[in-house]
Amino acid sequence: MSADTSEARKQRGWISLYAVAFGLLMVAALIFAVTTIGSLQSTRLLWVSAAFSMAALAVAVASVLIPRR
């Protein structure tokens, strides 16, 4: 394995962004749980939960695709 290959592997991915994505997913799950406990009287919280889930997905993908400096 050459030094260039080793350097490229170390430079890829952001653990901090992945942690943010995990946090967003936990918020989405919490909102979903609160909504289901409330017997789904309003779908607004479901939409908010879905938005947090989509944001978590986007940040997780970005954490892998954006190279570190």
Secondary structure as a PSIPRED ss2 file (coil, helix, strand):
# PSIPRED VFORMAT (PSIPRED V4.0)

   1 M C   1.000  0.000  0.000
   2 S C   1.000  0.000  0.000
   3 A H   0.000  1.000  0.000
   4 D H   0.000  1.000  0.000
   5 T H   0.000  1.000  0.000
   6 S H   0.000  1.000  0.000
   7 E H   0.000  1.000  0.000
   8 A H   0.000  1.000  0.000
   9 R H   0.000  1.000  0.000
  10 K H   0.000  1.000  0.000
  11 Q C   1.000  0.000  0.000
  12 R E   0.000  0.000  1.000
  13 G C   1.000  0.000  0.000
  14 W C   1.000  0.000  0.000
  15 I H   0.000  1.000  0.000
  16 S H   0.000  1.000  0.000
  17 L H   0.000  1.000  0.000
  18 Y H   0.000  1.000  0.000
  19 A H   0.000  1.000  0.000
  20 V H   0.000  1.000  0.000
  21 A H   0.000  1.000  0.000
  22 F H   0.000  1.000  0.000
  23 G H   0.000  1.000  0.000
  24 L H   0.000  1.000  0.000
  25 L H   0.000  1.000  0.000
  26 M H   0.000  1.000  0.000
  27 V H   0.000  1.000  0.000
  28 A H   0.000  1.000  0.000
  29 A H   0.000  1.000  0.000
  30 L H   0.000  1.000  0.000
  31 I H   0.000  1.000  0.000
  32 F H   0.000  1.000  0.000
  33 A H   0.000  1.000  0.000
  34 V H   0.000  1.000  0.000
  35 T H   0.000  1.000  0.000
  36 T H   0.000  1.000  0.000
  37 I H   0.000  1.000  0.000
  38 G C   1.000  0.000  0.000
  39 S C   1.000  0.000  0.000
  40 L C   1.000  0.000  0.000
  41 Q C   1.000  0.000  0.000
  42 S C   1.000  0.000  0.000
  43 T C   1.000  0.000  0.000
  44 R H   0.000  1.000  0.000
  45 L H   0.000  1.000  0.000
  46 L H   0.000  1.000  0.000
  47 W H   0.000  1.000  0.000
  48 V H   0.000  1.000  0.000
  49 S H   0.000  1.000  0.000
  50 A H   0.000  1.000  0.000
  51 A H   0.000  1.000  0.000
  52 F H   0.000  1.000  0.000
  53 S H   0.000  1.000  0.000
  54 M H   0.000  1.000  0.000
  55 A H   0.000  1.000  0.000
  56 A H   0.000  1.000  0.000
  57 L H   0.000  1.000  0.000
  58 A H   0.000  1.000  0.000
  59 V H   0.000  1.000  0.000
  60 A H   0.000  1.000  0.000
  61 V H   0.000  1.000  0.000
  62 A H   0.000  1.000  0.000
  63 S H   0.000  1.000  0.000
  64 V H   0.000  1.000  0.000
  65 L H   0.000  1.000  0.000
  66 I C   1.000  0.000  0.000
  67 P E   0.000  0.000  1.000
  68 R C   1.000  0.000  0.000
  69 R C   1.000  0.000  0.000
